[in-house]
Amino acid sequence: MNYILFDGVSRDSLLPFTYTRPVAEIRIGILTIREKWEKYLGSTTSTVTEDYLSEKFPMVELEENVMLNASYLPTANLVEMVKNLQPEQAVFYQDEPIAFYVKEGQEVDFDTYDVIQYDYDVFNVKNTWDIFSKNERAIQEDFELLTKGRKSQAIPDSNNIIAAENIFLEEGAKLEFVTLNASGGPIYIGKDAEIMEGSIIRGPFVLCDYATIKMGAKIYGGTTVGPYSKVGGEVNNSVIFGCSNKGHDGFLGNSVLGEWCNLGADTNTSNLKNNYAPVRLWSYETQGFAKTGLQFCGLMMGDHSKCGINTMFNTGTVIGVNANIFGSGFPRNFVPSYSWGGSGGFTTYLTKKAFEVAKVVMSRRNIEFTEQDEKILEHVFEETKEWRKSY
């Protein structure tokens, strides 16, 4: 069977992260949503997404296909239902399709389908804050999926370990004189990842392949550090997609960073309002501040955005793609894509300058800034012009 992941109605509520990737490429837990589905199904997948993303993330359609809503994460019950789908059948959760069978070129009319309601536990990512608030569960499930029947690399004797049975080290993982407490959830250390000496880490925690925790870091549970990222200081219940840096002291809590982000030394995020009220977060979908229902919510930062040293972010701040923030004081809690400045005001960060930086930053990881990447980011620049009118 050919499986195709589609963005679904949640795409806009997952901006700014879905400006530069399909929903399927969001990382939560250890794996991206696509990687989870591929592991469970034992099959590769392709994508239906926005037209401007389709060159980089193309769809592969065969004679028989199952379409999967990428905002829904695989669970045992859902995977079984997906594998058993027959022609003209669909799985719905309430009024939303999760999966449906379609033949090549077929016009889909759900009125003619045999609709099966999904009545089991739903695990989905509908809003940006779900990425960190549901990350503990995602880590637990990915840990079980990836480590079942496998043996961890040996943990060096110099480390201080609690609940070693909940810790898994992939080949090449390096750590010495580190405290790992996995009594509250699993700890997964990826291939050739490194935790430098003096770090203190509580599970559930993920350090993906080739990522680094700097000396003396303090990491609390529910945190994922994506591939090739570097993290220091204090981090709590946050998800870093990959190739991003928070290399120095400062606090990051209840937050999500996209790819190719950099937080300057002593950057701090507030994750709790002074009056302890529930946090509202900017919504691209409603063009206003949405209720999260959360007391703790920090920073949402899109791909390629960066901030200078000593930057302070208010509770519930949303930063778009390719923003560059610096200076004293708190910037406002919604900063549009391609913004340059800080609390004193912003100007437009022109693509020529932004792309020059992107090429240098990506080359440091031996990754090319491709023509596809440039086209995607050019489109984001044009699509987000309306948010910069207030400058």
Long-range contacts (C-beta under 8 A, 24 or more apart in sequence): 1-43, 1-64, 1-65, 1-66, 1-83, 2-43, 2-46, 2-60, 2-61, 2-62, 2-64, 2-65, 2-66, 3-37, 3-41, 3-43, 3-44, 3-45, 3-46, 3-65, 3-66, 3-68, 4-45, 4-46, 4-47, 4-48, 4-59, 4-60, 4-61, 4-65, 4-66, 4-67, 4-68, 5-33, 5-34, 5-37, 5-45, 5-46, 5-47, 5-48, 5-67, 5-68, 5-69, 5-70, 6-47, 6-48, 6-49, 6-67, 6-68, 6-69, 6-70, 7-48, 7-49, 7-50, 7-70, 7-71, 8-69, 8-70, 8-71, 8-96, 8-97, 9-96, 10-71, 10-124, 10-125, 10-126, 10-127, 11-49, 11-50, 12-284, 12-285, 13-126, 13-127, 13-128, 13-283, 13-284, 13-285, 14-71, 14-125, 14-126, 14-127, 14-128, 15-128, 15-284, 15-285, 15-302, 16-258, 16-284, 16-300, 16-301, 16-302, 16-303, 16-318, 16-319, 16-320, 16-321, 16-337, 17-128, 17-131, 17-241, 17-256, 17-258, 17-300, 17-302, 17-303, 19-302, 19-303, 19-320, 19-321, 19-337, 19-380, 19-383, 19-384, 20-53, 20-258, 20-259, 20-302, 20-303, 20-304, 20-321, 20-376, 20-377, 20-380, 21-53, 21-57, 21-303, 22-47, 22-49, 22-50, 22-53, 22-57, 22-70, 23-49, 23-70, 23-71, 23-125, 24-49, 24-57, 24-70, 25-57, 26-125, 26-131, 26-241, 27-224, 27-226, 27-239, 27-241, 27-242, 28-73, 28-125, 28-130, 28-131, 28-134, 28-135, 28-138, 28-224, 28-239, 29-135, 29-137, 29-138, 29-139, 29-140, 29-141, 29-142, 29-143, 29-206, 29-224, 30-138, 30-139, 30-142, 30-143, 30-146, 30-188, 30-190, 30-206, 30-208, 30-224, 31-142, 31-145, 31-146, 33-70, 33-71, 33-73, 33-125, 34-70, 36-73, 36-74, 36-142, 36-145, 37-68, 37-74, 39-145, 39-146, 40-74, 40-79, 40-145, 41-74, 41-79, 41-82, 41-83, 52-375, 52-376, 52-379, 53-376, 55-372, 55-375, 56-372, 56-373, 56-376, 61-104, 62-104, 63-103, 63-104, 64-101, 64-103, 64-104, 65-101, 65-102, 65-103, 65-104, 66-99, 66-100, 66-101, 66-102, 67-97, 67-99, 67-100, 67-101, 67-102, 68-98, 68-99, 69-96, 69-97, 69-98, 69-99, 71-124, 71-125, 71-126, 72-98, 72-122, 72-123, 72-124, 73-123, 73-124, 73-125, 73-138, 73-141, 75-120, 75-121, 75-123, 75-141, 77-118, 77-120, 77-121, 78-118, 78-120, 81-116, 81-118, 86-114, 88-112, 88-113, 88-114, 89-113, 89-114, 89-115, 89-116, 90-114, 90-115, 90-116, 91-115, 91-116, 91-117, 91-118, 92-116, 92-117, 92-118, 93-117, 93-118, 93-122, 93-124, 127-290, 127-292, 128-256, 128-281, 128-300, 128-318, 129-254, 129-256, 129-281, 129-292, 129-294, 129-297, 129-300, 131-239, 131-256, 132-222, 132-237, 132-238, 132-239, 132-254, 132-255, 132-256, 133-237, 133-254, 133-294, 135-204, 135-222, 135-223, 135-224, 135-237, 135-239, 136-185, 136-204, 136-221, 136-222, 136-237, 139-185, 139-186, 139-188, 139-203, 139-204, 139-205, 139-206, 139-222, 139-224, 140-185, 140-186, 140-204, 142-188, 142-206, 143-168, 143-186, 143-188, 143-204, 146-188, 147-188, 155-180, 163-203, 166-203, 167-203, 170-209, 175-199, 184-221, 185-221, 185-222, 190-227, 208-242, 214-247, 214-248, 226-259, 228-365, 236-271, 237-296, 238-298, 241-303, 243-362, 243-365, 243-367, 252-298, 252-299, 253-296, 253-298, 254-294, 254-296, 254-297, 254-298, 255-298, 255-299, 255-300, 255-301, 256-299, 256-300, 256-301, 257-299, 257-301, 258-301, 258-302, 258-303, 258-304, 258-305, 258-321, 259-303, 259-304, 260-303, 260-304, 260-358, 260-361, 260-362, 261-301, 261-303, 261-304, 261-305, 261-306, 262-306, 262-307, 262-361, 263-306, 263-307, 263-311, 264-306, 264-307, 264-308, 264-309, 264-310, 264-311, 264-326, 265-309, 265-310, 266-309, 266-310, 267-307, 267-309, 267-310, 267-311, 267-312, 267-313, 268-311, 268-312, 268-313, 269-298, 269-299, 269-313, 269-317, 270-298, 270-312, 270-313, 270-314, 270-315, 271-296, 271-297, 271-298, 271-315, 272-296, 272-315, 273-315, 273-316, 279-315, 279-316, 280-316, 281-316, 281-318, 282-316, 282-318, 282-333, 282-334, 289-316, 292-316, 302-337, 304-354, 304-357, 304-358, 304-361, 304-377, 306-357, 311-342, 320-384, 320-387, 321-377, 321-380, 321-384, 322-349, 322-354, 322-358, 322-377, 322-380, 322-381, 323-349, 324-349, 324-354, 334-387, 336-384, 336-387, 336-388, 337-380, 337-381, 337-384, 337-387, 337-388, 338-380, 338-381, 338-384, 338-388, 339-388, 339-391, 345-391, 346-388, 346-391, 347-391, 348-388, 348-391, 351-377, 351-378, 351-381
